[in-house]
Amino acid sequence: VSRVKVATCGQYQTCQECLAADDAHCGWCTLESRCSLQQDCVNSTEPLFWTSLSSGVQQCPSMNIVPSEIDAASVAQQNIGITIHGNVPQLIGRDVYCVYGDEEKTPVTVYENNSSQSQLVHCPFLKKDKYSTFLVDKDHALLTVAIEVLNRPIMWGNVTIYNCEKTGQVYPKTACRSCLQTKWACSWCVTEHRCVSDRAHCNGVSLNTLPQSFSQCPQALPTYIAPVPTGATRDIMVSLVNSQLLEATVSANHMISGAMSYDLRP
C-alpha cells in the first residue's frame, strides 16, 4: 500500500490563492510563506503557524504602513510603523527585518499589543540619500516593503515616495495642472513657476492667493492666428486667465522661423 498526495498545494503562490482554491487539504504556512499540507508545515499544530481553509481568506497575513506616503523634500523619515493583521505567529524574540525594494533591510522592533491580535512593529526607514534612486525621471515611486522572518519574506506592503518639485519638471507643459492634480498635497507657486510640498516655500505671496485647484492655474486662452510667412514678424494679442499673481503683461510676441517667443515685463 502506498500513500499518494491528492492535494497540489504547491501550485498556489499566495495565501489568498491557497485558501480561495477550496482545497480542504491545503492551508497557508505563514513563516515558510507557502501553501502546504498541514503536516508539511513546521510547527503547524501551534496557533497561527498554519491557516486552514475554514479560517477564511480574511486571516491571510497583511500589513498597514504609516506613513504610506513620504515627501522626499521634507525632513528625513526616521521610522515607519507597521500594523500586522491575520494569522501570524508571535514575532517577539524572532529575527525580523523590513526589506525595502530588492536589497536594503533594517531590523524590526516588535511591540506587545494586548488590545488585539494585531502586532505592532517599527522599522528604521531608508536614509534620505537613497530616495533619489527611486525618483529618476519621475515624480513618485512605489517602494515595496516586506516583513522578513528567518530570511524569508512573509508579507508585503507599499510606501509611496514623492517629490512635488519633480512634478513640474516631469510635466513641463502642464506643470501647474499636474502639480495640483497629484494624489498628495502639492502647491503651485505661480510667481516662481514651481511645484512645492509646503505652501510656505512660496516666496513673496499671501498663501491665501495661491491656486487651490487646477482650474485656477494661469493659462493662455486658445486664439486663432492667421498664417505668417517664414521670416516675417507680427505682433499678436494673447488673452490670459488667472494671471493676477504673474504681475506681468505680455508686451510682445514674435513668430520667428516658426518658433513662438514671449517677452514678459512686470
DOKOL-241118 format. One record per residue (C-alpha): x, y, z; residue in one letter; chain. Coordinates in pm, whole numbers, plus 50000, padded with zeros to 5 digits. Layout:
BEGIN
+-------+-------+-------+------+-------+
|     u |     v |     w | rest | kette |
+-------+-------+-------+------+-------+
|     X |     Y |     Z |    a |     A |
...
+-------+-------+-------+------+-------+
***
This chain:
BEGIN
+-------+-------+-------+------+-------+
|     u |     v |     w | rest | kette |
+-------+-------+-------+------+-------+
| 50000 | 50000 | 50000 |    v |     A |
| 50140 | 50338 | 49907 |    s |     A |
| 50034 | 50684 | 50018 |    r |     A |
| 49975 | 50936 | 49741 |    v |     A |
| 49923 | 51309 | 49797 |    k |     A |
| 49593 | 51408 | 49642 |    v |     A |
| 49638 | 51779 | 49703 |    a |     A |
| 49858 | 52000 | 49485 |    t |     A |
| 49903 | 52285 | 49729 |    c |     A |
| 50235 | 52400 | 49585 |    g |     A |
| 50071 | 52543 | 49272 |    q |     A |
| 49925 | 52832 | 49474 |    y |     A |
| 50167 | 53124 | 49518 |    q |     A |
| 49983 | 53345 | 49767 |    t |     A |
| 49775 | 53293 | 50078 |    c |     A |
| 49469 | 53431 | 49901 |    q |     A |
| 49510 | 53184 | 49612 |    e |     A |
| 49573 | 52899 | 49855 |    c |     A |
| 49262 | 52948 | 50066 |    l |     A |
| 49038 | 53051 | 49776 |    a |     A |
| 49117 | 52722 | 49598 |    a |     A |
| 48863 | 52538 | 49818 |    d |     A |
| 49104 | 52250 | 49870 |    d |     A |
| 49037 | 52125 | 50222 |    a |     A |
| 49382 | 51965 | 50242 |    h |     A |
| 49572 | 52289 | 50174 |    c |     A |
| 49649 | 52576 | 50408 |    g |     A |
| 49892 | 52866 | 50436 |    w |     A |
| 50219 | 52803 | 50619 |    c |     A |
| 50293 | 53158 | 50732 |    t |     A |
| 50660 | 53155 | 50832 |    l |     A |
| 50750 | 52945 | 50526 |    e |     A |
| 50534 | 53167 | 50303 |    s |     A |
| 50387 | 52877 | 50108 |    r |     A |
| 50073 | 52674 | 50055 |    c |     A |
| 50112 | 52325 | 50202 |    s |     A |
| 49955 | 52026 | 50369 |    l |     A |
| 49939 | 52077 | 50744 |    q |     A |
| 50189 | 51801 | 50821 |    q |     A |
| 50440 | 51962 | 50581 |    d |     A |
| 50440 | 52293 | 50771 |    c |     A |
| 50683 | 52322 | 51063 |    v |     A |
| 50503 | 52383 | 51397 |    n |     A |
| 50167 | 52363 | 51219 |    s |     A |
| 49993 | 52237 | 51532 |    t |     A |
| 50081 | 52558 | 51717 |    e |     A |
| 49847 | 52860 | 51691 |    p |     A |
| 49877 | 53085 | 51383 |    l |     A |
| 50155 | 52888 | 51209 |    f |     A |
| 49920 | 52723 | 50959 |    w |     A |
| 49593 | 52876 | 50833 |    t |     A |
| 49330 | 52632 | 50712 |    s |     A |
| 49057 | 52676 | 50451 |    l |     A |
| 48797 | 52705 | 50728 |    s |     A |
| 48975 | 53010 | 50874 |    s |     A |
| 48896 | 53213 | 50561 |    g |     A |
| 49096 | 53441 | 50335 |    v |     A |
| 49047 | 53729 | 50578 |    q |     A |
| 49302 | 53562 | 50809 |    q |     A |
| 49581 | 53581 | 50549 |    c |     A |
| 49879 | 53789 | 50670 |    p |     A |
| 49854 | 54158 | 50574 |    s |     A |
| 50004 | 54487 | 50686 |    m |     A |
| 49926 | 54859 | 50706 |    n |     A |
| 50213 | 55109 | 50688 |    i |     A |
| 50217 | 55457 | 50845 |    v |     A |
| 50301 | 55689 | 50684 |    p |     A |
| 50204 | 55538 | 50348 |    s |     A |
| 50331 | 55845 | 50158 |    e |     A |
| 50668 | 56013 | 50220 |    i |     A |
| 50771 | 56354 | 50088 |    d |     A |
| 51127 | 56339 | 49952 |    a |     A |
| 51168 | 56714 | 50009 |    a |     A |
| 51077 | 56708 | 50378 |    s |     A |
| 51284 | 56616 | 50682 |    v |     A |
| 51414 | 56260 | 50655 |    a |     A |
| 51166 | 55996 | 50771 |    q |     A |
| 51323 | 55819 | 51069 |    q |     A |
| 51087 | 55524 | 51113 |    n |     A |
| 50775 | 55369 | 50970 |    i |     A |
| 50509 | 55198 | 51179 |    g |     A |
| 50352 | 54873 | 51062 |    i |     A |
| 50040 | 54700 | 51193 |    t |     A |
| 50035 | 54329 | 51110 |    i |     A |
| 49699 | 54157 | 51071 |    h |     A |
| 49588 | 53799 | 51016 |    g |     A |
| 49734 | 53469 | 51130 |    n |     A |
| 50098 | 53545 | 51207 |    v |     A |
| 50284 | 53375 | 51496 |    p |     A |
| 50415 | 53600 | 51773 |    q |     A |
| 50720 | 53782 | 51634 |    l |     A |
| 50869 | 53899 | 51963 |    i |     A |
| 51203 | 53725 | 52012 |    g |     A |
| 51248 | 53637 | 51643 |    r |     A |
| 51492 | 53782 | 51388 |    d |     A |
| 51263 | 54013 | 51191 |    v |     A |
| 51358 | 54270 | 50926 |    y |     A |
| 51196 | 54524 | 50698 |    c |     A |
| 51321 | 54478 | 50342 |    v |     A |
| 51300 | 54778 | 50106 |    y |     A |
| 51289 | 54703 | 49735 |    g |     A |
| 51530 | 54430 | 49635 |    d |     A |
| 51812 | 54467 | 49885 |    e |     A |
| 51811 | 54726 | 50166 |    e |     A |
| 51688 | 54592 | 50500 |    k |     A |
| 51666 | 54720 | 50857 |    t |     A |
| 51595 | 54538 | 51188 |    p |     A |
| 51239 | 54545 | 51322 |    v |     A |
| 51134 | 54641 | 51674 |    t |     A |
| 50826 | 54442 | 51778 |    v |     A |
| 50594 | 54582 | 52048 |    y |     A |
| 50348 | 54399 | 52267 |    e |     A |
| 49984 | 54464 | 52181 |    n |     A |
| 49748 | 54333 | 52445 |    n |     A |
| 49441 | 54502 | 52298 |    s |     A |
| 49411 | 54285 | 51984 |    s |     A |
| 49566 | 54002 | 51784 |    q |     A |
| 49735 | 54256 | 51553 |    s |     A |
| 50109 | 54303 | 51606 |    q |     A |
| 50281 | 54642 | 51603 |    l |     A |
| 50633 | 54693 | 51469 |    v |     A |
| 50867 | 54982 | 51388 |    h |     A |
| 51132 | 54983 | 51116 |    c |     A |
| 51407 | 55240 | 51058 |    p |     A |
| 51338 | 55386 | 50714 |    f |     A |
| 51582 | 55433 | 50428 |    l |     A |
| 51845 | 55705 | 50452 |    k |     A |
| 51733 | 56017 | 50267 |    k |     A |
| 52015 | 55995 | 50014 |    d |     A |
| 51856 | 55670 | 49892 |    k |     A |
| 51529 | 55842 | 49790 |    y |     A |
| 51669 | 55980 | 49465 |    s |     A |
| 51747 | 55632 | 49335 |    t |     A |
| 51372 | 55569 | 49314 |    f |     A |
| 51289 | 55906 | 49154 |    l |     A |
| 51495 | 55908 | 48835 |    v |     A |
| 51289 | 56083 | 48564 |    d |     A |
| 50965 | 56058 | 48764 |    k |     A |
| 50793 | 56243 | 49046 |    d |     A |
| 50693 | 55943 | 49256 |    h |     A |
| 50778 | 55578 | 49308 |    a |     A |
| 50606 | 55284 | 49474 |    l |     A |
| 50851 | 55121 | 49713 |    l |     A |
| 50778 | 54761 | 49816 |    t |     A |
| 50827 | 54689 | 50187 |    v |     A |
| 50844 | 54326 | 50303 |    a |     A |
| 50848 | 54178 | 50653 |    i |     A |
| 51119 | 53912 | 50662 |    e |     A |
| 51136 | 53637 | 50926 |    v |     A |
| 51418 | 53383 | 50927 |    l |     A |
| 51544 | 53522 | 50594 |    n |     A |
| 51208 | 53468 | 50426 |    r |     A |
| 50960 | 53746 | 50335 |    p |     A |
| 50616 | 53660 | 50472 |    i |     A |
| 50409 | 53969 | 50376 |    m |     A |
| 50434 | 54280 | 50164 |    w |     A |
| 50311 | 54639 | 50154 |    g |     A |
| 50392 | 54962 | 49972 |    n |     A |
| 50514 | 55313 | 50053 |    v |     A |
| 50494 | 55597 | 49800 |    t |     A |
| 50794 | 55831 | 49787 |    i |     A |
| 50705 | 56153 | 49605 |    y |     A |
| 50867 | 56484 | 49512 |    n |     A |
| 50638 | 56776 | 49424 |    c |     A |
| 50921 | 56977 | 49267 |    e |     A |
| 50980 | 56696 | 49018 |    k |     A |
| 50614 | 56701 | 48911 |    t |     A |
| 50666 | 57037 | 48740 |    g |     A |
| 50984 | 56908 | 48577 |    q |     A |
| 50836 | 56579 | 48455 |    v |     A |
| 50529 | 56756 | 48308 |    y |     A |
| 50667 | 57094 | 48195 |    p |     A |
| 50381 | 57173 | 47955 |    k |     A |
| 50115 | 57118 | 48222 |    t |     A |
| 50325 | 57194 | 48530 |    a |     A |
| 50060 | 57383 | 48733 |    c |     A |
| 49774 | 57150 | 48640 |    r |     A |
| 49981 | 56836 | 48705 |    s |     A |
| 50103 | 56978 | 49037 |    c |     A |
| 49752 | 57041 | 49169 |    l |     A |
| 49613 | 56711 | 49040 |    q |     A |
| 49858 | 56486 | 49224 |    t |     A |
| 49723 | 56244 | 49486 |    k |     A |
| 49946 | 56402 | 49750 |    w |     A |
| 49947 | 56756 | 49888 |    a |     A |
| 50139 | 56975 | 49642 |    c |     A |
| 50103 | 57351 | 49595 |    s |     A |
| 50182 | 57567 | 49291 |    w |     A |
| 50397 | 57879 | 49333 |    c |     A |
| 50274 | 58097 | 49047 |    v |     A |
| 50543 | 58365 | 49055 |    t |     A |
| 50824 | 58110 | 49081 |    e |     A |
| 50665 | 57861 | 48839 |    h |     A |
| 50736 | 57560 | 49057 |    r |     A |
| 50557 | 57288 | 49248 |    c |     A |
| 50626 | 57252 | 49622 |    v |     A |
| 50509 | 57029 | 49905 |    s |     A |
| 50490 | 57314 | 50159 |    d |     A |
| 50292 | 57628 | 50068 |    r |     A |
| 50518 | 57827 | 50300 |    a |     A |
| 50801 | 57775 | 50048 |    h |     A |
| 50627 | 58008 | 49802 |    c |     A |
| 50810 | 58339 | 49850 |    n |     A |
| 50659 | 58685 | 49842 |    g |     A |
| 50288 | 58596 | 49814 |    v |     A |
| 49997 | 58551 | 50050 |    s |     A |
| 49922 | 58182 | 50097 |    l |     A |
| 49551 | 58254 | 50054 |    n |     A |
| 49607 | 58374 | 49697 |    t |     A |
| 49771 | 58055 | 49572 |    l |     A |
| 49568 | 57835 | 49334 |    p |     A |
| 49354 | 57585 | 49521 |    q |     A |
| 49271 | 57367 | 49220 |    s |     A |
| 49400 | 57315 | 48867 |    f |     A |
| 49113 | 57526 | 48727 |    s |     A |
| 49280 | 57830 | 48888 |    q |     A |
| 49613 | 57779 | 48709 |    c |     A |
| 49733 | 58068 | 48489 |    p |     A |
| 49679 | 57983 | 48125 |    q |     A |
| 49651 | 58134 | 47779 |    a |     A |
| 49314 | 58111 | 47606 |    l |     A |
| 49310 | 57948 | 47261 |    p |     A |
| 49334 | 58212 | 46989 |    t |     A |
| 49326 | 58177 | 46612 |    y |     A |
| 49641 | 58315 | 46449 |    i |     A |
| 49650 | 58366 | 46074 |    a |     A |
| 49944 | 58203 | 45895 |    p |     A |
| 50263 | 58411 | 45889 |    v |     A |
| 50523 | 58384 | 45612 |    p |     A |
| 50859 | 58241 | 45714 |    t |     A |
| 51089 | 58517 | 45837 |    g |     A |
| 50803 | 58763 | 45895 |    a |     A |
| 50731 | 58932 | 46229 |    t |     A |
| 50385 | 59002 | 46365 |    r |     A |
| 50257 | 59132 | 46698 |    d |     A |
| 49971 | 58926 | 46839 |    i |     A |
| 49743 | 58959 | 47141 |    m |     A |
| 49729 | 58674 | 47391 |    v |     A |
| 49446 | 58654 | 47645 |    s |     A |
| 49541 | 58518 | 47987 |    l |     A |
| 49321 | 58394 | 48270 |    v |     A |
| 49414 | 58354 | 48637 |    n |     A |
| 49716 | 58572 | 48572 |    s |     A |
| 49685 | 58814 | 48866 |    q |     A |
| 49984 | 58671 | 49050 |    l |     A |
| 50206 | 58680 | 48746 |    l |     A |
| 50235 | 59060 | 48785 |    e |     A |
| 50333 | 59075 | 48421 |    a |     A |
| 50173 | 59152 | 48087 |    t |     A |
| 50254 | 59012 | 47752 |    v |     A |
| 50414 | 59310 | 47577 |    s |     A |
| 50519 | 59144 | 47257 |    a |     A |
| 50502 | 58808 | 47090 |    n |     A |
| 50711 | 58723 | 46791 |    h |     A |
| 50677 | 58450 | 46536 |    m |     A |
| 51027 | 58389 | 46409 |    i |     A |
| 51101 | 58100 | 46175 |    s |     A |
| 50804 | 57909 | 46310 |    g |     A |
| 50903 | 57943 | 46679 |    a |     A |
| 50699 | 58143 | 46933 |    m |     A |
| 50876 | 58358 | 47193 |    s |     A |
| 50732 | 58577 | 47471 |    y |     A |
| 50863 | 58892 | 47636 |    d |     A |
| 50717 | 58932 | 47986 |    l |     A |
| 50760 | 59259 | 48171 |    r |     A |
| 50649 | 59339 | 48524 |    p |     A |
+-------+-------+-------+------+-------+
***
